[in-house]
Amino acid sequence: PAIRAAASRPCRNDAQPPSTGKLPRLTQVLAQALQFEEMVQTREVKDFAGLARLGCLSRARISQVVKLGGVAPDIQQEVLGLPRTSAGRFAISEVAARRIVVEPIWRAQRVLWAKLKEEKHLE
C-alpha cells in the first residue's frame, strides 16, 4: 500500500539529480575510519579486534583505516568534501594520506597535505 501510494503521487521535476561518478577512495576510507571509531566509542563493538572479526578484515587493515582518522579536522573536512570522479582515480591515494597521518602534529600535517596537493596539481 505505501509503495502504491508513493507511485500514485505526481513526479516533481525540481529535485536535484543524483551525483554521478565515484567518491574518491580516500574519501571512502576516511569515512569508514570515522565510522569505525564511532562504533568503538559507542560500544557497538568492544574493540578494533572485534571490528576486524565483524568486518572480516585483518587487524592490520583496521589499523591502517583507523589511523586515517587522526588527520587534522580541517583536512578531514576537505577529504570528506572531495567531489565525485567520473573516470580514473583521484590524484591523492590512501597510501599518500597515511604518510601524512604518521606526523602527530596537525600543523605539520597541514604543511604535508598542502605540499602533496601542490605536487598533484590540486591547488
FIKOLZA-1660 file (N, C-alpha, C; in steps of 0.1 Angstrom, whole numbers, plus 5000, padded with zeros to 4 digits):
% residues 123
   i   px   py   pz ch aa at
   1 5008 4988 5000  A  P  N
   1 5000 5000 5000  A  P CA
   1 5009 5013 5000  A  P  C
   2 5019 5013 5008  A  A  N
   2 5028 5025 5008  A  A CA
   2 5034 5027 4995  A  A  C
   3 5039 5016 4989  A  I  N
   3 5045 5017 4976  A  I CA
   3 5035 5022 4965  A  I  C
   4 5023 5017 4966  A  R  N
   4 5013 5022 4957  A  R CA
   4 5010 5036 4958  A  R  C
   5 5009 5041 4971  A  A  N
   5 5006 5055 4974  A  A CA
   5 5017 5064 4968  A  A  C
   6 5029 5060 4971  A  A  N
   6 5040 5068 4966  A  A CA
   6 5041 5068 4951  A  A  C
   7 5037 5057 4944  A  A  N
   7 5037 5057 4930  A  A CA
   7 5026 5065 4924  A  A  C
   8 5016 5067 4931  A  S  N
   8 5005 5075 4925  A  S CA
   8 5007 5090 4927  A  S  C
   9 5016 5094 4935  A  R  N
   9 5019 5109 4936  A  R CA
   9 5025 5114 4923  A  R  C
  10 5022 5127 4920  A  P  N
  10 5028 5133 4908  A  P CA
  10 5043 5134 4910  A  P  C
  11 5050 5133 4899  A  C  N
  11 5065 5134 4899  A  C CA
  11 5069 5148 4899  A  C  C
  12 5079 5152 4908  A  R  N
  12 5084 5166 4908  A  R CA
  12 5097 5167 4901  A  R  C
  13 5098 5177 4893  A  N  N
  13 5110 5179 4885  A  N CA
  13 5120 5188 4891  A  N  C
  14 5117 5194 4903  A  D  N
  14 5126 5203 4909  A  D CA
  14 5136 5196 4918  A  D  C
  15 5136 5183 4919  A  A  N
  15 5145 5175 4927  A  A CA
  15 5159 5175 4921  A  A  C
  16 5169 5176 4929  A  Q  N
  16 5183 5175 4924  A  Q CA
  16 5186 5162 4918  A  Q  C
  17 5193 5161 4907  A  P  N
  17 5197 5148 4901  A  P CA
  17 5207 5142 4910  A  P  C
  18 5208 5129 4911  A  P  N
  18 5218 5122 4919  A  P CA
  18 5232 5125 4913  A  P  C
  19 5242 5126 4922  A  S  N
  19 5255 5129 4918  A  S CA
  19 5260 5117 4910  A  S  C
  20 5268 5119 4899  A  T  N
  20 5273 5108 4891  A  T CA
  20 5288 5107 4895  A  T  C
  21 5293 5095 4892  A  G  N
  21 5307 5092 4894  A  G CA
  21 5309 5086 4908  A  G  C
  22 5322 5083 4911  A  K  N
  22 5325 5076 4923  A  K CA
  22 5332 5086 4933  A  K  C
  23 5329 5083 4946  A  L  N
  23 5337 5091 4956  A  L CA
  23 5351 5086 4955  A  L  C
  24 5361 5095 4957  A  P  N
  24 5375 5091 4957  A  P CA
  24 5377 5080 4968  A  P  C
  25 5385 5071 4966  A  R  N
  25 5388 5060 4975  A  R CA
  25 5392 5066 4989  A  R  C
  26 5400 5077 4989  A  L  N
  26 5405 5083 5001  A  L CA
  26 5393 5088 5009  A  L  C
  27 5383 5094 5003  A  T  N
  27 5371 5098 5009  A  T CA
  27 5363 5086 5016  A  T  C
  28 5362 5076 5008  A  Q  N
  28 5355 5064 5013  A  Q CA
  28 5362 5058 5026  A  Q  C
  29 5375 5057 5025  A  V  N
  29 5383 5051 5036  A  V CA
  29 5383 5060 5048  A  V  C
  30 5384 5073 5047  A  L  N
  30 5383 5082 5058  A  L CA
  30 5369 5081 5065  A  L  C
  31 5359 5081 5057  A  A  N
  31 5345 5080 5062  A  A CA
  31 5344 5067 5070  A  A  C
  32 5350 5056 5065  A  Q  N
  32 5350 5043 5072  A  Q CA
  32 5358 5044 5085  A  Q  C
  33 5369 5051 5085  A  A  N
  33 5377 5053 5097  A  A CA
  33 5369 5060 5108  A  A  C
  34 5362 5070 5104  A  L  N
  34 5354 5077 5114  A  L CA
  34 5343 5069 5119  A  L  C
  35 5337 5061 5110  A  Q  N
  35 5326 5052 5114  A  Q CA
  35 5331 5041 5124  A  Q  C
  36 5343 5036 5121  A  F  N
  36 5349 5025 5130  A  F CA
  36 5351 5031 5143  A  F  C
  37 5357 5043 5144  A  E  N
  37 5360 5050 5157  A  E CA
  37 5347 5051 5165  A  E  C
  38 5337 5056 5158  A  E  N
  38 5324 5058 5165  A  E CA
  38 5318 5045 5170  A  E  C
  39 5319 5034 5162  A  M  N
  39 5314 5021 5166  A  M CA
  39 5321 5016 5179  A  M  C
  40 5334 5019 5181  A  V  N
  40 5341 5015 5193  A  V CA
  40 5337 5024 5204  A  V  C
  41 5336 5037 5202  A  Q  N
  41 5333 5047 5212  A  Q CA
  41 5319 5044 5218  A  Q  C
  42 5310 5041 5209  A  T  N
  42 5296 5039 5214  A  T CA
  42 5294 5024 5219  A  T  C
  43 5304 5016 5219  A  R  N
  43 5304 5002 5223  A  R CA
  43 5295 4993 5214  A  R  C
  44 5293 4998 5202  A  E  N
  44 5287 4989 5192  A  E CA
  44 5295 4977 5190  A  E  C
  45 5308 4979 5191  A  V  N
  45 5318 4967 5191  A  V CA
  45 5327 4970 5203  A  V  C
  46 5333 4959 5208  A  K  N
  46 5341 4960 5220  A  K CA
  46 5354 4967 5217  A  K  C
  47 5360 4964 5206  A  D  N
  47 5373 4970 5203  A  D CA
  47 5376 4968 5188  A  D  C
  48 5388 4972 5184  A  F  N
  48 5391 4972 5170  A  F CA
  48 5393 4957 5165  A  F  C
  49 5397 4949 5174  A  A  N
  49 5399 4934 5171  A  A CA
  49 5385 4929 5168  A  A  C
  50 5375 4932 5176  A  G  N
  50 5361 4928 5173  A  G CA
  50 5356 4934 5160  A  G  C
  51 5360 4946 5157  A  L  N
  51 5356 4952 5145  A  L CA
  51 5362 4944 5133  A  L  C
  52 5374 4940 5135  A  A  N
  52 5381 4932 5124  A  A CA
  52 5374 4919 5122  A  A  C
  53 5370 4912 5132  A  R  N
  53 5362 4900 5131  A  R CA
  53 5349 4902 5124  A  R  C
  54 5342 4913 5129  A  L  N
  54 5329 4916 5123  A  L CA
  54 5330 4919 5108  A  L  C
  55 5340 4927 5104  A  G  N
  55 5341 4931 5091  A  G CA
  55 5349 4922 5082  A  G  C
  56 5353 4910 5088  A  C  N
  56 5362 4901 5080  A  C CA
  56 5374 4908 5074  A  C  C
  57 5380 4917 5082  A  L  N
  57 5392 4924 5078  A  L CA
  57 5403 4920 5088  A  L  C
  58 5416 4921 5083  A  S  N
  58 5427 4919 5092  A  S CA
  58 5428 4930 5102  A  S  C
  59 5434 4927 5113  A  R  N
  59 5437 4938 5123  A  R CA
  59 5446 4948 5117  A  R  C
  60 5455 4944 5109  A  A  N
  60 5464 4954 5103  A  A CA
  60 5456 4964 5094  A  A  C
  61 5447 4958 5086  A  R  N
  61 5439 4967 5078  A  R CA
  61 5430 4977 5086  A  R  C
  62 5424 4972 5097  A  I  N
  62 5416 4980 5105  A  I CA
  62 5425 4991 5111  A  I  C
  63 5437 4988 5115  A  S  N
  63 5447 4998 5120  A  S CA
  63 5450 5008 5110  A  S  C
  64 5452 5004 5097  A  Q  N
  64 5455 5014 5086  A  Q CA
  64 5444 5023 5085  A  Q  C
  65 5432 5018 5084  A  V  N
  65 5420 5026 5082  A  V CA
  65 5418 5036 5093  A  V  C
  66 5418 5031 5106  A  V  N
  66 5415 5039 5117  A  V CA
  66 5425 5050 5119  A  V  C
  67 5438 5047 5116  A  K  N
  67 5448 5058 5117  A  K CA
  67 5445 5070 5108  A  K  C
  68 5438 5068 5097  A  L  N
  68 5434 5080 5089  A  L CA
  68 5426 5090 5096  A  L  C
  69 5418 5085 5106  A  G  N
  69 5410 5093 5114  A  G CA
  69 5418 5103 5123  A  G  C
  70 5431 5101 5123  A  G  N
  70 5440 5110 5131  A  G CA
  70 5445 5122 5124  A  G  C
  71 5440 5124 5112  A  V  N
  71 5444 5136 5104  A  V CA
  71 5437 5148 5109  A  V  C
  72 5443 5160 5108  A  A  N
  72 5437 5172 5113  A  A CA
  72 5423 5174 5108  A  A  C
  73 5414 5179 5117  A  P  N
  73 5400 5181 5113  A  P CA
  73 5397 5188 5100  A  P  C
  74 5405 5199 5097  A  D  N
  74 5402 5206 5085  A  D CA
  74 5406 5198 5073  A  D  C
  75 5416 5189 5074  A  I  N
  75 5420 5180 5063  A  I CA
  75 5409 5170 5061  A  I  C
  76 5403 5165 5073  A  Q  N
  76 5392 5156 5072  A  Q CA
  76 5381 5162 5064  A  Q  C
  77 5377 5174 5068  A  Q  N
  77 5366 5181 5061  A  Q CA
  77 5369 5182 5046  A  Q  C
  78 5381 5185 5042  A  E  N
  78 5384 5187 5028  A  E CA
  78 5383 5173 5021  A  E  C
  79 5388 5163 5027  A  V  N
  79 5388 5149 5021  A  V CA
  79 5373 5145 5020  A  V  C
  80 5366 5147 5030  A  L  N
  80 5352 5142 5030  A  L CA
  80 5343 5150 5020  A  L  C
  81 5348 5162 5017  A  G  N
  81 5341 5170 5007  A  G CA
  81 5346 5169 4993  A  G  C
  82 5355 5160 4990  A  L  N
  82 5360 5159 4977  A  L CA
  82 5349 5155 4967  A  L  C
  83 5350 5161 4955  A  P  N
  83 5339 5158 4945  A  P CA
  83 5341 5143 4940  A  P  C
  84 5330 5139 4935  A  R  N
  84 5330 5125 4928  A  R CA
  84 5338 5126 4915  A  R  C
  85 5344 5115 4912  A  T  N
  85 5352 5115 4900  A  T CA
  85 5345 5106 4889  A  T  C
  86 5344 5111 4877  A  S  N
  86 5337 5103 4867  A  S CA
  86 5346 5093 4860  A  S  C
  87 5358 5095 4860  A  A  N
  87 5367 5085 4854  A  A CA
  87 5381 5085 4861  A  A  C
  88 5387 5074 4862  A  G  N
  88 5400 5073 4867  A  G CA
  88 5401 5074 4882  A  G  C
  89 5413 5075 4887  A  R  N
  89 5415 5076 4902  A  R CA
  89 5417 5090 4906  A  R  C
  90 5414 5093 4918  A  F  N
  90 5417 5106 4924  A  F CA
  90 5433 5107 4926  A  F  C
  91 5438 5119 4924  A  A  N
  91 5452 5121 4924  A  A CA
  91 5460 5117 4937  A  A  C
  92 5453 5118 4948  A  I  N
  92 5459 5115 4961  A  I CA
  92 5454 5102 4966  A  I  C
  93 5463 5093 4968  A  S  N
  93 5460 5079 4972  A  S CA
  93 5458 5078 4987  A  S  C
  94 5452 5067 4992  A  E  N
  94 5451 5065 5006  A  E CA
  94 5465 5063 5012  A  E  C
  95 5474 5056 5005  A  V  N
  95 5488 5054 5010  A  V CA
  95 5495 5068 5012  A  V  C
  96 5493 5077 5003  A  A  N
  96 5499 5090 5004  A  A CA
  96 5494 5097 5016  A  A  C
  97 5481 5096 5019  A  A  N
  97 5474 5102 5030  A  A CA
  97 5479 5096 5043  A  A  C
  98 5481 5083 5043  A  R  N
  98 5486 5076 5055  A  R CA
  98 5500 5081 5059  A  R  C
  99 5508 5085 5049  A  R  N
  99 5521 5091 5052  A  R CA
  99 5520 5104 5060  A  R  C
 100 5509 5111 5057  A  I  N
 100 5507 5124 5064  A  I CA
 100 5503 5121 5079  A  I  C
 101 5495 5112 5081  A  V  N
 101 5489 5109 5094  A  V CA
 101 5500 5104 5104  A  V  C
 102 5511 5099 5099  A  V  N
 102 5522 5095 5107  A  V CA
 102 5527 5107 5115  A  V  C
 103 5526 5118 5110  A  E  N
 103 5530 5131 5117  A  E CA
 103 5519 5134 5127  A  E  C
 104 5523 5134 5140  A  P  N
 104 5512 5136 5150  A  P CA
 104 5508 5151 5152  A  P  C
 105 5516 5160 5147  A  I  N
 105 5513 5175 5149  A  I CA
 105 5505 5180 5137  A  I  C
 106 5493 5185 5140  A  W  N
 106 5483 5189 5130  A  W CA
 106 5489 5200 5121  A  W  C
 107 5497 5209 5127  A  R  N
 107 5503 5220 5118  A  R CA
 107 5512 5214 5108  A  R  C
 108 5520 5204 5112  A  A  N
 108 5529 5197 5103  A  A CA
 108 5521 5189 5092  A  A  C
 109 5510 5183 5097  A  Q  N
 109 5501 5176 5087  A  Q CA
 109 5496 5185 5076  A  Q  C
 110 5492 5197 5080  A  R  N
 110 5487 5207 5071  A  R CA
 110 5498 5211 5060  A  R  C
 111 5510 5212 5065  A  V  N
 111 5521 5215 5056  A  V CA
 111 5523 5204 5046  A  V  C
 112 5523 5191 5051  A  L  N
 112 5525 5180 5043  A  L CA
 112 5513 5178 5033  A  L  C
 113 5501 5181 5037  A  W  N
 113 5489 5180 5029  A  W CA
 113 5490 5190 5018  A  W  C
 114 5494 5202 5021  A  A  N
 114 5495 5213 5011  A  A CA
 114 5505 5210 5001  A  A  C
 115 5517 5204 5005  A  K  N
 115 5527 5200 4996  A  K CA
 115 5523 5189 4987  A  K  C
 116 5516 5179 4992  A  L  N
 116 5511 5168 4984  A  L CA
 116 5501 5173 4974  A  L  C
 117 5492 5182 4978  A  K  N
 117 5482 5187 4968  A  K CA
 117 5489 5195 4957  A  K  C
 118 5500 5203 4961  A  E  N
 118 5507 5210 4951  A  E CA
 118 5514 5201 4941  A  E  C
 119 5520 5190 4947  A  E  N
 119 5527 5180 4938  A  E CA
 119 5517 5174 4928  A  E  C
 120 5505 5172 4932  A  K  N
 120 5495 5166 4924  A  K CA
 120 5487 5176 4916  A  K  C
 121 5490 5189 4917  A  H  N
 121 5484 5200 4910  A  H CA
 121 5469 5201 4913  A  H  C
 122 5466 5200 4926  A  L  N
 122 5453 5201 4931  A  L CA
 122 5450 5215 4937  A  L  C
 123 5459 5224 4938  A  E  N
 123 5456 5237 4944  A  E CA
 123 5451 5247 4934  A  E  C
% end
